Amino acid sequence: PLPVIDYVVIHELVHLEERNHTKAFWNRVKMLMPDYEKHKDWLKKYGYLLRL
């Protein structure tokens, strides 16, 4: 799903400023995508099915 791709892109872009998964990292992700948790959960559940 496109929102999951958006989540992955945001996640990786935030790593440009926050190297680790600290509270500051997740706060920044949430600022950019308030509903990121549902996309993160989807990826954990179904990510193994994705092919590039």
Contacts in CASP RR format, 6 or more apart in sequence:
PFRMAT RR
TARGET T0000
AUTHOR 0000-0000-0000
METHOD contacts of the structure
MODEL  1
PLPVIDYVVIHELVHLEERNHTKAFWNRVKMLMPDYEKHKDWLKKYGYLL
RL
1 39 0 8 1.000
1 42 0 8 1.000
3 35 0 8 1.000
3 39 0 8 1.000
4 39 0 8 1.000
4 42 0 8 1.000
4 43 0 8 1.000
6 33 0 8 1.000
6 39 0 8 1.000
7 33 0 8 1.000
7 36 0 8 1.000
7 39 0 8 1.000
7 40 0 8 1.000
7 43 0 8 1.000
8 43 0 8 1.000
10 29 0 8 1.000
10 32 0 8 1.000
10 33 0 8 1.000
10 36 0 8 1.000
11 29 0 8 1.000
11 36 0 8 1.000
14 25 0 8 1.000
14 28 0 8 1.000
14 29 0 8 1.000
14 32 0 8 1.000
15 25 0 8 1.000
17 28 0 8 1.000
18 24 0 8 1.000
18 25 0 8 1.000
18 28 0 8 1.000
29 36 0 8 1.000
30 36 0 8 1.000
33 39 0 8 1.000
END
